[in-house]
Amino acid sequence: SGVDLDNTQTSRSRLMAAGKMLFSRNGYEQTATSAIAREAGTSESQLVRYFGGKSGLLEAIFNETWSGFSDAISAQIAGAAHGREAILRLLSVFVAAFGSDHDAAFIFLFEGRRVRGNDVILSDGFRHFTELLHQLIQRGQNDGSFRSDLDPAAICSATLGCAEGMIRDALIAERTNKPKPFDNATVRNVFAAMVGGLAP
């Protein structure tokens, strides 16, 4: 019946919201499933039922965060004159989204690539994001907006590292109640200067 469906949705979304907040505050490893269930006002069995466990919950949070970006990113990229401009627009979407959702930003930056023994676990959302970045860099090398003598994988790492580093430092300052080291306009300007340096 419709009532059950509503309860399912609220229970599922409460677990997502609780997981997002606790993973962001305490880190994935330090967050117990019992704490997530308690925060969501539901049971651990519900968490297992909807997500299969803690890692499934993290994956769901990731993929929802990514799908939230996806539409905004597609619209921005469609209007970009070339690959390099598309990457600048991609960063703008991220800075704006992360500026308004610090929990999502924290999880994306700190839990996106998790090391388990000899494995690195990438969420689907993170994988889609890096694939998109690779495509835009190759587009830029093909259309002449990026140097073609540089390895596209290295450009991908460099641009991602630059953006992540600045966003991460701003988030850490905020979490530790220190003054923000720079504003979003500065992040965009520095990123644009670095990406501009990769032009032919």
Rosetta silent file (secondary structure, phi, psi, omega in degrees, C-alpha in Angstrom):
SEQUENCE: SGVDLDNTQTSRSRLMAAGKMLFSRNGYEQTATSAIAREAGTSESQLVRYFGGKSGLLEAIFNETWSGFSDAISAQIAGAAHGREAILRLLSVFVAAFGSDHDAAFIFLFEGRRVRGNDVILSDGFRHFTELLHQLIQRGQNDGSFRSDLDPAAICSATLGCAEGMIRDALIAERTNKPKPFDNATVRNVFAAMVGGLAP
SCORE:     score description
SCORE:     0.000 S_00000001
   1 L     0.000  165.414 -178.274    0.000    0.000    0.000 S_00000001
   2 H   -61.776  -32.777 -179.190    0.969    3.662   -0.373 S_00000001
   3 H   -61.993  -46.555  179.020    1.466    4.034    3.377 S_00000001
   4 H   -58.915  -43.587 -178.965    4.195    1.370    3.420 S_00000001
   5 H   -60.523  -43.341  178.434    5.913    3.022    0.485 S_00000001
   6 H   -61.232  -43.430  179.783    5.955    6.371    2.286 S_00000001
   7 H   -63.352  -40.509  178.287    7.427    4.765    5.404 S_00000001
   8 H   -59.422  -48.971 -178.591   10.033    3.015    3.276 S_00000001
   9 H   -61.847  -43.327 -177.465   11.012    6.293    1.631 S_00000001
  10 H   -69.699  -41.242  179.295   11.232    8.211    4.898 S_00000001
  11 H   -62.998  -44.526  179.741   13.160    5.452    6.660 S_00000001
  12 H   -63.896  -46.200 -177.363   15.543    5.122    3.700 S_00000001
  13 H   -70.770  -32.316  175.610   16.029    8.881    3.364 S_00000001
  14 H   -65.777  -39.728  176.644   16.511    9.285    7.138 S_00000001
  15 H   -63.688  -40.907  178.646   19.241    6.620    7.021 S_00000001
  16 H   -62.493  -46.336 -178.432   20.876    8.441    4.078 S_00000001
  17 H   -64.238  -41.943 -179.962   20.775   11.785    5.912 S_00000001
  18 H   -65.887  -43.558  179.192   22.116   10.242    9.139 S_00000001
  19 H   -61.766  -43.444 -179.132   24.891    8.404    7.290 S_00000001
  20 H   -60.733  -46.980 -178.518   25.886   11.517    5.408 S_00000001
  21 H   -64.800  -46.878 -175.399   26.125   13.591    8.570 S_00000001
  22 H   -71.826  -39.900  176.765   27.982   10.961   10.629 S_00000001
  23 H   -61.525  -39.648 -179.322   30.399    9.903    7.865 S_00000001
  24 H   -68.399  -43.220 -177.504   31.203   13.558    7.324 S_00000001
  25 H   -72.669  -44.806 -169.087   31.651   14.339   11.040 S_00000001
  26 H  -111.945   -9.855 -174.506   33.449   11.184   12.196 S_00000001
  27 L    88.714  151.496 -177.475   34.715    9.461    9.061 S_00000001
  28 L   -60.349  -49.546 -175.171   33.457    6.248    7.500 S_00000001
  29 L   -61.975  -36.388 -174.335   35.660    3.886    9.520 S_00000001
  30 L   -84.691   -6.257 -176.489   34.755    5.452   12.873 S_00000001
  31 L   -95.496  120.759  179.109   31.004    5.437   12.276 S_00000001
  32 L   -85.144  147.597  177.493   29.129    2.406   13.619 S_00000001
  33 H   -61.201  -32.604  179.393   25.971    1.147   11.911 S_00000001
  34 H   -63.352  -36.968  179.103   24.247    1.276   15.311 S_00000001
  35 H   -67.886  -39.289  178.882   24.973    5.028   15.518 S_00000001
  36 H   -63.671  -46.523 -179.258   23.542    5.599   12.034 S_00000001
  37 H   -61.262  -43.368 -179.470   20.372    3.647   12.893 S_00000001
  38 H   -62.189  -47.794 -179.989   19.999    5.533   16.182 S_00000001
  39 H   -60.354  -36.289 -177.744   20.449    8.930   14.488 S_00000001
  40 H   -83.264   -7.493 -178.798   17.891    7.945   11.818 S_00000001
  41 L    68.338   33.874  179.182   15.420    6.718   14.440 S_00000001
  42 L  -140.210 -166.734 -174.366   15.294    3.260   12.891 S_00000001
  43 L  -108.740  159.661  175.514   16.991   -0.146   13.244 S_00000001
  44 H   -61.513  -32.403 -179.898   20.232   -1.640   11.930 S_00000001
  45 H   -64.245  -32.569  176.174   18.132   -4.308   10.207 S_00000001
  46 H   -67.037  -41.251  178.736   16.487   -1.524    8.157 S_00000001
  47 H   -58.745  -45.625  179.818   19.936   -0.224    7.176 S_00000001
  48 H   -65.637  -39.528 -178.000   20.915   -3.728    6.021 S_00000001
  49 H   -62.330  -45.089 -176.806   17.577   -4.144    4.246 S_00000001
  50 H   -81.955  -35.978 -169.843   17.903   -0.975    2.182 S_00000001
  51 H  -121.680   -7.969 -179.328   21.650   -0.750    1.646 S_00000001
  52 L    79.564   -4.278 -178.928   23.134   -4.149    2.488 S_00000001
  53 L   138.201 -172.563 -173.918   25.337   -2.512    5.149 S_00000001
  54 H   -64.550  -42.561 -177.559   27.548    0.477    5.796 S_00000001
  55 H   -67.747  -34.376  176.422   29.499    0.372    2.518 S_00000001
  56 H   -66.216  -35.348  177.312   26.255    0.179    0.528 S_00000001
  57 H   -66.008  -45.208  178.808   24.978    3.230    2.390 S_00000001
  58 H   -59.669  -44.460  179.682   28.156    5.192    1.583 S_00000001
  59 H   -59.678  -42.926 -179.818   27.842    4.172   -2.067 S_00000001
  60 H   -64.290  -40.400  178.158   24.198    5.326   -2.145 S_00000001
  61 H   -62.651  -44.629  178.170   25.149    8.704   -0.607 S_00000001
  62 H   -58.703  -49.471 -174.346   27.906    9.080   -3.185 S_00000001
  63 H   -68.906  -33.059  176.744   25.759    8.197   -6.139 S_00000001
  64 H   -69.254  -40.807  176.865   22.988   10.537   -5.017 S_00000001
  65 H   -59.526  -46.178 -178.248   25.519   13.356   -4.575 S_00000001
  66 H   -64.712  -43.177 -178.437   26.901   12.659   -8.044 S_00000001
  67 H   -66.422  -28.684  173.467   23.483   12.498   -9.715 S_00000001
  68 H   -63.287  -37.761  177.299   22.721   15.867   -8.115 S_00000001
  69 H   -73.707  -36.184 -167.620   25.787   17.315   -9.853 S_00000001
  70 H   -50.319  -48.729 -177.160   25.211   15.461  -13.092 S_00000001
  71 H   -65.058  -44.460  179.751   22.369   17.569  -14.465 S_00000001
  72 H   -61.935  -40.851 -178.480   24.046   20.858  -13.566 S_00000001
  73 H   -66.193  -45.524 -179.757   27.312   19.659  -15.100 S_00000001
  74 H   -57.370  -44.478 -179.088   25.688   18.469  -18.348 S_00000001
  75 H   -62.777  -42.716 -179.649   23.993   21.834  -18.806 S_00000001
  76 H   -66.098  -45.591 -174.425   27.255   23.722  -18.185 S_00000001
  77 H   -67.895  -35.514 -178.465   29.410   21.520  -20.420 S_00000001
  78 H   -56.233  -35.590 -176.963   26.942   21.647  -23.312 S_00000001
  79 L   -91.036    2.617 -176.525   27.548   25.392  -23.617 S_00000001
  80 L   -77.153  138.085 -178.119   31.348   25.294  -23.328 S_00000001
  81 L   -68.411  -33.634 -177.618   33.317   26.493  -26.359 S_00000001
  82 L  -155.735  175.407 -174.948   36.100   23.923  -25.856 S_00000001
  83 H   -58.467  -40.065 -177.632   37.444   21.256  -23.519 S_00000001
  84 H   -67.659  -41.090  177.938   39.409   23.623  -21.307 S_00000001
  85 H   -64.973  -37.025  179.252   36.410   25.887  -20.753 S_00000001
  86 H   -60.169  -39.050  179.817   34.287   22.799  -19.982 S_00000001
  87 H   -69.870  -36.234  175.861   36.700   21.864  -17.167 S_00000001
  88 H   -64.642  -39.559  178.349   36.543   25.388  -15.717 S_00000001
  89 H   -67.231  -38.211  177.650   32.746   25.156  -15.770 S_00000001
  90 H   -58.314  -45.737  178.869   32.922   21.731  -14.124 S_00000001
  91 H   -62.881  -40.541 -179.300   34.896   23.214  -11.229 S_00000001
  92 H   -59.472  -41.911  177.736   32.417   26.075  -10.866 S_00000001
  93 H   -60.643  -43.914 -177.927   29.550   23.609  -10.436 S_00000001
  94 H   -65.629  -46.421 -179.161   31.562   21.763   -7.804 S_00000001
  95 H   -60.802  -42.538  179.797   32.613   24.830   -5.840 S_00000001
  96 H   -65.361  -46.304 -177.260   29.012   26.080   -5.782 S_00000001
  97 H   -66.644  -44.762 -178.132   27.567   22.681   -4.793 S_00000001
  98 H   -70.458  -29.879  177.403   30.205   21.955   -2.151 S_00000001
  99 H   -64.078  -30.497 -178.429   29.900   25.460   -0.778 S_00000001
 100 H   -97.926  -10.235 -179.984   26.256   24.785    0.022 S_00000001
 101 L  -137.747   83.357 -175.087   26.663   21.139    1.140 S_00000001
 102 H   -67.420  -32.320  178.097   29.763   20.723    3.275 S_00000001
 103 H   -62.759  -44.678  178.804   28.888   17.192    4.371 S_00000001
 104 H   -61.645  -42.474 -179.570   28.750   16.046    0.740 S_00000001
 105 H   -60.775  -46.071 -178.937   32.047   17.812    0.047 S_00000001
 106 H   -60.279  -46.351 -178.978   33.726   16.164    3.006 S_00000001
 107 H   -64.851  -42.600 -179.124   32.544   12.699    2.046 S_00000001
 108 H   -61.052  -43.094 -175.887   33.486   13.215   -1.599 S_00000001
 109 H   -77.935  -37.894 -171.233   36.999   14.373   -0.739 S_00000001
 110 H  -101.252  -19.481 -176.681   37.815   12.074    2.158 S_00000001
 111 H  -119.540    2.989 -176.186   35.830    8.904    1.475 S_00000001
 112 L   -66.092  -34.884  178.705   35.700    8.775   -2.337 S_00000001
 113 E  -123.477  105.930 -176.994   38.700    6.506   -2.618 S_00000001
 114 E  -106.570  133.058  179.414   38.901    4.055    0.244 S_00000001
 115 E   -92.494  126.396  176.159   41.859    1.733    0.694 S_00000001
 116 E  -125.477  102.649 -177.789   40.990   -1.794    1.830 S_00000001
 117 L    61.115 -120.339  178.614   44.093   -3.935    2.177 S_00000001
 118 L   -95.100    4.736 -178.512   45.597   -3.956   -1.311 S_00000001
 119 E  -104.176  146.452  168.126   42.436   -2.650   -2.955 S_00000001
 120 E  -109.556  122.744 -177.868   41.324    0.898   -3.590 S_00000001
 121 E   -97.995  119.331  177.557   37.544    1.095   -3.625 S_00000001
 122 E  -104.956  136.319  174.520   36.119    3.800   -5.855 S_00000001
 123 L   -74.456  157.660  177.127   32.468    4.715   -5.689 S_00000001
 124 H   -58.695  -41.300 -179.862   30.547    4.733   -8.982 S_00000001
 125 H   -59.087  -44.622 -179.823   29.994    8.467   -8.573 S_00000001
 126 H   -66.008  -40.289  179.538   33.705    9.123   -8.218 S_00000001
 127 H   -63.193  -43.259  178.221   34.485    6.866  -11.182 S_00000001
 128 H   -61.344  -40.537 -179.334   31.941    8.676  -13.377 S_00000001
 129 H   -62.515  -47.728 -178.363   33.427   11.993  -12.359 S_00000001
 130 H   -68.582  -33.540  175.791   37.012   11.013  -13.254 S_00000001
 131 H   -63.116  -41.843  178.379   35.840    9.459  -16.547 S_00000001
 132 H   -62.462  -43.452  178.851   34.118   12.737  -17.412 S_00000001
 133 H   -59.401  -45.816  176.634   37.273   14.678  -16.546 S_00000001
 134 H   -57.344  -45.354 -178.802   39.321   12.382  -18.841 S_00000001
 135 H   -61.530  -42.199 -178.316   36.818   12.883  -21.686 S_00000001
 136 H   -68.202  -35.507  177.890   36.946   16.663  -21.321 S_00000001
 137 H   -67.280  -41.758  178.257   40.752   16.666  -21.309 S_00000001
 138 H   -66.780  -37.823  174.995   40.810   14.543  -24.453 S_00000001
 139 H   -58.385  -44.903  179.869   38.230   16.851  -26.003 S_00000001
 140 H   -64.824  -36.083  177.641   40.535   19.770  -25.141 S_00000001
 141 H   -69.866  -33.951  178.712   43.579   18.032  -26.649 S_00000001
 142 H   -73.708  -35.783 -176.859   41.579   17.331  -29.807 S_00000001
 143 H   -93.070    1.645  174.516   40.203   20.872  -30.127 S_00000001
 144 L    86.749    6.909  179.484   43.540   22.528  -29.316 S_00000001
 145 L   -88.266  -14.740  171.720   42.575   24.074  -25.961 S_00000001
 146 L  -119.931  148.376  174.447   44.965   21.731  -24.071 S_00000001
 147 L   -59.137  135.973 -178.251   48.550   20.885  -24.988 S_00000001
 148 L   -92.214   -7.243 -179.399   48.622   17.581  -26.823 S_00000001
 149 L   -87.365   -0.584  179.256   52.203   16.725  -25.797 S_00000001
 150 L  -102.708  145.133 -179.954   51.156   16.106  -22.160 S_00000001
 151 L   -65.438  124.260 -178.330   49.757   12.796  -20.924 S_00000001
 152 H   -60.440  -32.940  178.322   45.955   13.194  -20.476 S_00000001
 153 H   -65.751  -36.499  179.049   46.024   10.973  -17.354 S_00000001
 154 H   -70.146  -40.112  176.962   48.629   13.289  -15.791 S_00000001
 155 H   -61.830  -41.093  179.140   46.551   16.378  -16.667 S_00000001
 156 H   -59.613  -49.464  178.936   43.543   14.646  -15.076 S_00000001
 157 H   -60.492  -43.048 -176.294   45.476   13.971  -11.848 S_00000001
 158 H   -66.455  -44.883 -178.292   46.899   17.500  -11.744 S_00000001
 159 H   -69.013  -41.462  179.412   43.568   19.291  -12.272 S_00000001
 160 H   -63.981  -45.247 -179.551   41.732   17.029   -9.836 S_00000001
 161 H   -61.685  -40.718  179.055   44.481   17.400   -7.209 S_00000001
 162 H   -61.982  -50.138 -178.505   44.503   21.187   -7.554 S_00000001
 163 H   -64.645  -47.969 -178.566   40.730   21.487   -7.107 S_00000001
 164 H   -61.449  -42.338 -177.976   40.540   18.925   -4.302 S_00000001
 165 H   -59.549  -45.580 -178.884   43.459   20.469   -2.419 S_00000001
 166 H   -68.596  -44.560 -179.495   41.927   23.934   -2.302 S_00000001
 167 H   -63.962  -40.801 -179.318   38.423   22.726   -1.398 S_00000001
 168 H   -62.788  -46.023 -178.264   39.858   20.380    1.252 S_00000001
 169 H   -63.647  -37.360  177.508   41.950   23.100    2.927 S_00000001
 170 H   -65.899  -41.211  179.414   38.943   25.431    3.078 S_00000001
 171 H   -66.120  -43.433 -178.802   36.808   22.653    4.617 S_00000001
 172 H   -63.038  -41.604  178.667   39.450   21.685    7.171 S_00000001
 173 H   -59.069  -43.807 -178.412   39.845   25.325    8.254 S_00000001
 174 H   -65.238  -43.158 -178.854   36.103   25.572    8.754 S_00000001
 175 H   -64.249  -31.477 -177.535   35.917   22.300   10.707 S_00000001
 176 L   -98.427   14.583  178.276   38.721   23.370   13.030 S_00000001
 177 L    56.391   36.076  174.467   37.212   26.860   13.500 S_00000001
 178 L  -100.881  158.243  178.992   40.137   28.581   11.795 S_00000001
 179 L   -61.731  144.484  179.513   39.636   31.494    9.429 S_00000001
 180 L   -62.909  127.168 -173.580   38.863   30.423    5.870 S_00000001
 181 L   -68.610  -28.201  179.111   42.197   30.593    4.001 S_00000001
 182 L  -162.665  160.192 -177.573   40.606   31.852    0.747 S_00000001
 183 L   -94.845  175.710 -176.442   37.185   32.358   -0.789 S_00000001
 184 H   -63.371  -33.476  178.431   35.464   30.524   -3.650 S_00000001
 185 H   -63.108  -38.612  178.045   36.391   33.249   -6.150 S_00000001
 186 H   -65.601  -41.565  177.011   40.067   32.649   -5.298 S_00000001
 187 H   -56.300  -48.482 -178.589   39.620   28.889   -5.793 S_00000001
 188 H   -62.716  -42.574 -177.509   38.171   29.556   -9.252 S_00000001
 189 H   -65.714  -42.899  179.874   40.916   32.070  -10.153 S_00000001
 190 H   -66.016  -43.898  179.741   43.789   29.812   -9.083 S_00000001
 191 H   -61.524  -44.366  179.596   42.238   26.828  -10.845 S_00000001
 192 H   -61.771  -39.125  179.014   41.700   28.899  -14.019 S_00000001
 193 H   -65.710  -41.791 -179.895   45.331   30.073  -13.897 S_00000001
 194 H   -67.679  -45.565 -179.443   46.607   26.516  -13.514 S_00000001
 195 H   -66.290  -34.864  175.914   44.361   25.111  -16.235 S_00000001
 196 H   -62.234  -32.313  178.020   45.300   28.073  -18.447 S_00000001
 197 L   -68.924  -12.824  178.211   48.941   27.046  -18.038 S_00000001
 198 L   -94.085    1.932  177.003   48.063   23.726  -19.721 S_00000001
 199 L   -74.576  156.139  178.055   46.942   25.549  -22.884 S_00000001
 200 L   -61.214    0.000    0.000   49.201   25.327  -25.971 S_00000001
